[in-house]
Amino acid sequence: MTKPKDVKIGERIRAVFDQMPKTCTIDWFAKELNCDRRNVYRIFKKENIDIHLLARISQILNHDFFRDLSEGK
């Protein structure tokens, strides 16, 4: 049985966020998440994340992070 790659979800979220249009700023993302911009930077450093928060982030960024996790991306 092969072991899935360790996916650091915060890094993946950051990578997807960085591909968003330039109008999608950190301030915009923080507002969408109802948090402070410092919390957004903390999210980018996380190795794991609450599934409810991940669902919200997936919806905001229009990206299926759950699929990324299951595929080991």
C-alpha positions as CSV (number, residue, x, y, z in Angstrom):
1,M,0.0,0.0,0.0
2,T,1.5,3.3,-1.0
3,K,1.5,6.2,1.4
4,P,-0.1,9.4,0.2
5,K,2.1,12.5,0.0
6,D,2.0,14.8,3.0
7,V,-0.2,17.7,1.8
8,K,0.3,20.9,3.7
9,I,-3.2,22.3,3.1
10,G,-2.1,25.9,3.9
11,E,0.4,25.9,1.2
12,R,-2.1,24.5,-1.3
13,I,-4.6,27.2,-0.3
14,R,-2.0,29.8,-0.8
15,A,-1.1,28.4,-4.2
16,V,-4.7,28.5,-5.3
17,F,-5.2,32.0,-3.8
18,D,-2.1,33.2,-5.7
19,Q,-3.8,32.2,-9.0
20,M,-6.8,34.3,-8.4
21,P,-7.3,37.6,-10.2
22,K,-5.4,40.5,-8.7
23,T,-8.7,42.0,-7.5
24,C,-8.8,39.1,-5.0
25,T,-6.5,40.5,-2.3
26,I,-5.7,39.3,1.1
27,D,-8.1,41.9,2.5
28,W,-10.8,40.6,0.2
29,F,-10.2,37.0,1.3
30,A,-10.2,38.0,5.0
31,K,-13.5,39.8,4.5
32,E,-15.0,36.8,2.8
33,L,-13.8,34.6,5.7
34,N,-15.0,37.1,8.3
35,C,-11.6,37.3,9.8
36,D,-8.5,39.5,10.1
37,R,-5.9,39.5,7.4
38,R,-3.4,38.1,10.0
39,N,-5.6,35.0,10.3
40,V,-5.4,34.5,6.5
41,Y,-1.6,34.4,6.7
42,R,-1.9,31.9,9.6
43,I,-4.2,29.7,7.4
44,F,-1.4,29.7,4.7
45,K,1.0,28.2,7.3
46,K,-1.3,25.4,8.5
47,E,-0.6,21.7,8.0
48,N,-4.2,20.8,8.8
49,I,-7.5,22.6,9.0
50,D,-11.0,22.3,10.3
51,I,-13.3,20.8,7.6
52,H,-15.9,23.5,8.0
53,L,-13.3,26.2,7.4
54,L,-11.9,24.2,4.5
55,A,-15.4,24.0,3.0
56,R,-15.8,27.8,3.3
57,I,-12.4,28.4,1.7
58,S,-13.3,25.9,-1.1
59,Q,-16.5,27.8,-1.8
60,I,-14.8,31.3,-1.7
61,L,-11.9,30.3,-3.9
62,N,-14.1,28.0,-6.1
63,H,-11.7,25.1,-5.7
64,D,-12.2,21.6,-4.3
65,F,-9.5,21.2,-1.7
66,F,-11.1,18.0,-0.5
67,R,-10.2,16.4,-3.9
68,D,-6.7,17.7,-3.6
69,L,-6.4,16.1,-0.2
70,S,-7.8,12.8,-1.4
71,E,-5.5,12.8,-4.4
72,G,-2.5,13.8,-2.4
73,K,-1.9,17.0,-4.3
